[in-house]
Amino acid sequence: MRRRIQVRLGVKARLVGELVHENDGRREHSVFCYAPEWQTAPDAFAISPQLPVDRAVFHLTRQGDREAIPAVMMDGGPDSWGRAVIQSGLGRRCDELDYLLKVDDWLRTGALRYFDEEGAPLAPPRSQRIPRLPEVSHLVEAARRFDADPESYPRNRAEFMQLAGSLGGARPKLCVADEPGDHCIAKLARTSDRLPVAKAEVLALRLAKGVGIRAAKARLMHGEGEHPLALIRRFDRTANKMRLHFMSAQTMLGIDGAAPGDYVSIAEALRSQGCNPAEQMAELFQRLAFTILVSNFDDHLRNHGFIYAGSGRWQLSPAYDINPEPGARGNLKTAISEIHGFRPSIEAALDAAPFFDLDADSAAKCAGTMAVYIRDSWRPLGEKLGMTPAELRLYAPAFEHEEARAALRCHGKVRG
């Protein structure tokens, strides 16, 4: 089956190019080309580094971990739980185009949009408005039933195909309206959860803000269930409903599938393509050290993102999906560098500081100052979020560990 799709951008749906997708059941491939009017526009830009505007045609074939659709487009597609909902709803095997197009046009992450040859949006028509917070309790319960038994759950799942949007990850998620013009991702607890992961994620994001990292705004919503919901404000939409073009670090680095990358490579991308590169690289180093200090071992490349900043430049998106893990110390999903590897080591991060254009004292001061703030703040903030004494004890190993003590020793040396 062959389909021709107009690729457009933003609220005004400016034509960017055309995607021709073909799947005959054995081979899936696509061809993308920029529209002539995009190529000649003074404000045109490459929607990803792998798709420079000065090239005419891009051929992609599904092979191994490489998708048949440009990665920057699939950044707006669902992952894991969202795919399970879509496939269950369609009742058949899906290809990448199915996943991409079975997402509400407004809810899809980023600014890319997809239309047919006549200019009609290729997305499920929204049969209902995005629910406001007081209205989501039945959806939360239904999502949990789906999560518990996706095979036998009744087949009236269309509402999830619209409300889940392109929200990726392994956890059930919905898009909900908070304040007027303010859309949030509601992250639900899984039926198998034994830890208050929503509280811990909101805690981590607030700690990140406290140390000066630009992080997604987050709060908790308490309902009838045992665990609250984490409400994460979307950062790819503005208050006046503008859509911001988003790209994952996986796409920025041109890495296929779940193959790992490293923070230094992200820093190099910021050096060449970022706005205010020195400032951006310093913040990336800060995020690396913070990730180690709060035991966030799910920092894979899709959990790092970029927002288009204009004039062909990119900036780090607000930090998101920071999830402290209080169990045995794990490894980072994104290496510090090819040299320093995946071990979450403050010493290794400091040794890599020159790759982020930071001198030794600046890097040590950054790590040490954050360690002091986290040491003094994580318990009080956790208590304000409703964490019980037992939950605080469970999460203590995520914040109180040898790497945190190493950073505190840096603070003492710099202060002295």
ABEGO torsion letter per residue (X at the ends): XBBBBBBBBEAAGBBABBBBBBBAGABBBBBBBBBAAAAABAABBBABAABBAABABBBBBBBEABBABBAAAAAABBBEAAAAAAAAAAGBBBBAAAAAAABBAAABBEABBBBBAAGBBBBBBBABBBBBAAAAAAAAAAAAAAAABAAABBABAAAAAAAAEABBEABBBBBBBBBBGBBBBBBBBBAABABBAAAAAAAAAAAAAAAGBBBBBBBBBBBABABBBBBBBBAABBAAGBBBBBBBAAAAAGBBEABBBBAAAAAAAAAAABBGAAAAAAAAAAAAAAAAAAGBAAABAAABBBBBAEGGBBBBBBBBGBBBBABBBBBBABBABAAAEABBBAAAAAAAAAAAGBBAAAAAAAAAAAAAAAAAAAAAAAAAAGBBAAAAAAAAAAABBAAAAAAAAAAAAAAX
